Amino acid sequence: MPIAEQAYAELTLRTVGVLNLVVEQRTRREITEAMGIPASTLRDMLGRLESLTGSENQRELARWWQQNRVPWVRWLLGQMGLTLGDLA
């Protein structure tokens, strides 16, 4: 399985929510408040996501998610036997 697909398989709705907020350049405090999670959970989650994606920091993680958000959706749909066209 390619590295990106391995990362895709690990993403949850919660981690996707965090990734979206990282892309929006929210602070860690803003992310914890928006997601309703403790700072320690966010720290662990970001560390895991950075490791999973090969990112060195939140800026690289945001860039990775910007580049992989649509491919992840396509991959996710494929796991369900669907395509983007099926949603129209």
Steps between C-alpha positions, in 0.01 A plus 500: 500500500648840405591735786215744424247216509641382833446851634150515350406175674599649837291817471185531708231767487659656807847513347355641178335772708835582657670501159241743364564736792877469451453603136301802623809591707313478828706505818524190714277667756238577235517141374455349846203728566339432161550123528423476872821310574775552758830656393680172573270312262562757227876483557494121469271515197718755319812297576338187362376682188841656439665160533240334279533759224874560524440861603749683720255756640146636478581708192612189310202308635266772368670483160468119497127521577441767235662269245333182624149602606332428164705184434399380850132556418544307174681221685229490767225480239694224324504303825120514485486410132396852399643785289453875519258466207276275710436793734353726231 
